[in-house]
Amino acid sequence: MTADLFAEPSSPAERAAELRAQLHHHAHRYYTLDEPEIPDAEYDKLFRELQAIETAHPELLTPDSPTQRVGGRVLDMFTPVRHAVPMLSINTETDTEPSGARNFDTRVRRALGLSEADPAVEYVAELKFDGLAMSLRYEQGVLVQAATRGDGEVGEDVTTNIRTIQQVPLRLPADAPPVLEVRGEVYMRRDHFDALNEKQRAKIAAGAKGEKTFVNPRNAAAGAVRQLDSGIAAQRPLSFFAYSWGEVLGDENPPATQYDWLMRLKAWGFPVAEQTTVAVGADALVDFHKRIGESRDQLPYDIDGVVYKVNALALQKQLGFVTREPRWAVAHKYPAQEQFTTVLAIDVQVGRTGKLTPVAKLAPVFVGGVTVTNATLHNELEARRKDLRVGDTVIVRRAGDVIPEVVSVLLDKRVGDPPPFTMPSQCPVCGSDAVREEDEADHRCTGGLFCAAQRKEAILHFAHRRAVEVEGLGDKLVEQLVDSGLIKTLPDLYKLGFTTLAGLERMAEKSAKNIVAALEKSKHTTLPRFLFGLGIRHVGEATAKELARHFGKLDSVMDASVEALSEVNDVGPVVAQSIHTFFEQPHNREVVEQLRACGLTWEEGEPAERAPQPLAGKTFVLTGTFPTLSRDQAKDLLEAAGAKVAGSVSKKTDYVVAGTEAGSKLEKAQTLGVAVIDEAAMLAMLASGG
Ligand code: IVH
């Protein structure tokens, strides 16, 4: 079926039928398949168009019209629950300007028969969370049932899944009424959503079948709530906000306002959004909409608007309902976070660490409050899974500060047969080989020493204290040197003279002198430090040391075959391949030669047998100041004896070596019952061979 949104209707009856078919189709895509083809706002637009036709021509209304049900479809797999008090929907104010709030106040005042001389109406202003509505039933203070809204009358029993939500109290304090239904929104925080999708992408990359990423937090939350396996549901972290109530029996102390109700729910342990506030009169509502709209991006979760409710429950009662919507509440929306646009091109960008990311270049579109022209496609697998092609019509989404994403591709709108996306086998920035390792999703450029995209990272890594230490060469200076074009590759570092350095902005003469001295000093290094400093993927300090010992000379490492590299201790096939590919890149080799020509030297030797490893398999954590050794020296000694030195204490730690002024790590060791020793005991252990 085509989602022909732009067709001219020939008659209201035909258009209504068309809309119904489209809405049925999209509701199925959204609720049942979790694969929407149109943005939410577009669905709402179609829905409202149908509602308008049905209001103008009541004879066209059919019982199966999508307008006749409030929410999603009731799936067969969960037990149906009839709500004791129906779960209602609220009317939407579609004017997304803050001033749209005045329309609601005007309607309320008119319905209450208030004149201009009468005082302002008191409201509660809340956030409109973008998740799914849930009714939590407590009997004698115990959570007995959680139900989705369903069609408003009958929902689904999802108690087991909802029990996995940490924020939902399982038991209430003694002053809660014997029967209480708390209503609110189950949602997924954006960081949890991103982490979940990251995990899903990794599973897909590892070849898992039947896995997919989720289009937005609401979709992911709905999927988790309706997950039949509550073990899986528990792995998809959900959150909850309370905003209303359903059946309440035996309440001895019923509040008189919406706000007091919310504060009571808060006191009983339910999360209530801190932004919730009492707002008196239309101006206060306008301010609220504006203020929340400005900070919407900073919220850790999605909202699609705010909600205003008349505060006094007596007035709510007086106002009552029109059809199924309360006259005392309204949802006031913000601009949509999803929009249609078209794909102009698919570029590949290279990150600081060499990761290649396909990026869709889009026809500019205003979404989530900004104009979007790019959307990340993450990696080749994702790009192919979405099957995005140049010229395609897509839905893009931008929520919060996160990078815009392509939610889905409208295959129906594809023109012709554009070729599918393929990842280039060469880095688009430097031309080095781009490779994807087994079980990894990302392609990476292997020209780390030469690639312009990786310059800053490569220099910082090279100059690191535990690599070819260049004291004083930090983040800021590297940034400045690279951005001004003074340094393109590592050897340029050694061509910087005092005059050039001292001429830099914010650079004092003394600092420039120090850097020149540090560079000079760094020329006398060691082979392990140099190898580590090259920033070869998977080559950490320990591997660099093993490589140096095993081969003795840099040239032997550079010319070693994958097989020869695999013979080195702790070097598996992936690491061996990574080292081999690195030295296969002519540009990387050139940089190494230039560094040697700049005067970098180290002692070379013959291949050596591995020193005895008396502490192999043991994990140490160092803390505090030692009497004779520096922390780095202690680390080197331990590692040379085969031990692992970790940064934090866990149950897996064998020994914590504590000096003076040892802090939280020592405390942690004591709580976990990890052995604590001092420097002398550590040295004795090293001398006696463990
Ligand atoms: S009040 C009778 N308050 O928006 C009033 N709803 O159609 C019942 N929603 O799906 C709803 N935040 O899940 C209310 N602060 C809030 C809300 C809220 C989100 C959702 C609700 C429902 C829809 C309203």
Boltz pocket constraint, residues with backbone or C-beta under 6 A from the ligand:
constraints:
  - pocket:
      binder: B
      contacts: [[A, 88], [A, 89], [A, 90], [A, 91], [A, 126], [A, 127], [A, 128], [A, 129], [A, 130], [A, 131], [A, 132], [A, 133], [A, 134], [A, 184], [A, 185], [A, 243], [A, 244], [A, 307], [A, 326], [A, 329], [A, 331]]
      max_distance: 6.0
